[in-house]
Amino acid sequence: MAGVDALTEQETDIDIVATCRSGAEAIEAARTTRPSVVVLGLSFPGMSGLETARRILEELPSVGILFLSNRAERHCVEDALEAGASGYVVKDCSAAELLLAIRSVAADQAYLSPRTLGHVLHVYRNGKHERSADPQSVLTPREREIVRAIAGGESTKEIAARLEVSVKTVSTHRERIMRKLDIRTVAGLTKFAIREGLTSLDA
């Protein structure tokens, strides 16, 4: 995104490591450079920004995803958050806001543009967020699989071996899951899994 490149040129704490023109390029660049933040649009040639985000987070769960879009509709923001995004900014935002969003996501904090935040808060306050009625909806399929494994008593090493990923990757997944669910202990994760039917006391 040329606008992001130009905006960050003078920022000593932000380095652009790659600029991509497709979802496939973004996935490969993320895999190669392992950035702190990936800035995506909703649309990409050949693969949507949402699917690109999911694919990146599947391989690199610690990467922060920030969507920069000209769409401010509620469903767009919800779809981005469900895909795992940590931030969503509308393209007509100020330079200062975009930089704040990038830095917030890099610091593992969420950031929503004020225009989109109003939509999301309205939905939650009025109890109309149907997709979030299911707590599992905030988890990716891989994250649900890891919750099942943890609740089933598997160790981090055992999960890593079975999924053929590194121990660090499993640990990062677990930390992300706990942040999403606001759960701080393995016991809490186990209770969540039992309550949501992801496992059972006899598993």
C-alpha angles and dihedrals in degrees: 000000000000093000092057091047092053093044095053098043093099096041110102094196096051123070124183105220098178142003116206136193100198141032092250091054091049092052092049092045091050090048091051102039101029095211126195092233134024116199112207140177122220092245128055130163109266097358132043121244088243093057090043089055092049092049093048093048091047089062099028109028094171094062115106115230119209120185118210108190142154088225118093099170117131096241091054092055092045092050091051093050092047089052087059103263118159094199144023125194130177114234095237091062120121122267089247092055094050091050090048090051093050092048092046093052091045088055090053092254127129121245128189124180109246090242091059097037091064091058094049095046091049091055095048094045091053095045094238101123095115096173092054092051084089107064089205090065091081091059127082118229090257091051091051089050091053092048089054091050094048091047089048090059100255116150123232090255092050092050091048092050094048094047092040094234133117124277088241091057092053091047091051091049090051093050091049091049091051091050092050093049096036089234119143106187140049088238089057091051090050092051089049091051093050093046093049095045095247089127139350139228088259095051 
